C-alpha cells in the first residue's frame, strides 16, 4: 500500500477504466447477436472492462427476448437490459442508457452494424 507522504494516509486506489456501450434497438433481432458477439470479442481480446446496455423500445420482432438470451450467455454484468415499453426515439434512448451507465467512458453505437466494434480498442488508445 502506498502512503501519501503529506497526510500520512493511504493513497487512493485508482479503479481501472470501465467502458459502457449503449445499443438502442428497435427491430434488431437479427443484428443483435452479431453486434454483441463482436463487442464481446474485441473487448475481451483487448482486456478492457466493459458493459453493453441494450435499450429496446418495445420491438415487436422479439429483440428484447433475443437480448435476454444474450444476457444469459454473456452474463448480467456484461449485458445490461434497460428496455422501454414503446418506441420513444433514438435521442431519448441514449439519455435513458446514459442514466444507467456505470462506465466512466461511453460509446454510442447503432445495433445495425453501421459502426464496427473492431475499432473500439483503437479509439480507447
C-alpha positions, 0 to 999 in steps of 0.5 A: 500500500502506498502512503501519501507522504503529506497526510500520512494516509493511504493513497487512493486506489485508482479503479481501472477504466470501465467502458459502457456501450449503449445499443438502442434497438428497435427491430434488431433481432437479427443484428443483435447477436452479431453486434454483441458477439463482436463487442464481446470479442474485441473487448475481451481480446483487448482486456478492457472492462466493459458493459453493453446496455441494450435499450429496446423500445418495445420491438415487436420482432422479439429483440428484447427476448433475443437480448435476454438470451444474450444476457444469459450467455454473456452474463448480467454484468456484461449485458445490461437490459434497460428496455422501454415499453414503446418506441420513444426515439433514438435521442431519448434512448441514449439519455435513458442508457446514459442514466444507467451507465456505470462506465466512466467512458461511453460509446454510442453505437447503432445495433445495425452494424453501421459502426464496427466494434473492431475499432473500439480498442483503437479509439480507447488508445 
